Amino acid sequence: MPEQSQTRRAVIAGVGVGGLAVAIAACGGETTTGAATSGATTEAASPTAPATSATATSGSGGGSGSGALTTTADIPVGGGAVFKDQKVVITQPTAGEFKGFSAVCTHQGCIVASVSNGEIVCPCHGGKYKISDGSVVAGPPPKPLPEQAITVEGDSISLA
């Protein structure tokens, strides 16, 4: 009977570990399409054209200069990009106006995941922030996303 007990334990432990692995994969997985090498999640807020979304964690981004996070061409008007490694969101609320915000949700510290329909979206509890000023639009966040200093030189955007 000890052999049967060990087998049951092995099966139960295996099922528990397998379930944990599935749960972790579901929580931490990312879907990437489009400019996945740009180092960001980007999405435009155009009602007529489908938004593009890409995610990557590279710190080099698509910038043309050294230290550049991205280029102005990579940030759609009415949208933005999330740079998870740097914990920053870059938005372009109106043509030629670029803003930087912390990518850390003010609710429970999750990293925001995307920019959609003029809002920065946190996947953890549905928090949403305006791309123009980081103020809370929906969900449980208690305060706006803090601004992050950025510099725009030519077509390069860098952290200040």
PEHU-V823604 format. One record per backbone hydrogen bond with DSSP energy under -1.0 kcal/mol. CO is the residue of the C=O (numbers start at 1). NH is the residue of the N-H. If there is no record, write none. Layout:
CO/NH  CO/NH
//
This chain:
1/5  2/6  3/7  4/8  5/9  6/10  7/11  8/12  9/13  10/14  11/15  12/16  13/17  14/18  15/19  16/20  17/21  18/22  19/23  20/24  21/25  22/26  23/27  24/28  25/29  34/36  35/38  41/82  43/80  65/68  70/157  71/74  72/75  76/79  79/92  80/43  81/90  82/41  83/88  87/103  88/83  89/101  90/81  91/99  92/78  94/97  99/91  100/148  101/89  103/112  105/109  110/105  114/121  116/119  118/131  119/116  120/129  121/113  121/114  127/122  128/137  128/138  129/120  130/134  134/145  135/130  138/128  146/102  149/160  151/158  153/156  155/72  156/153  157/69  157/70  158/151
//
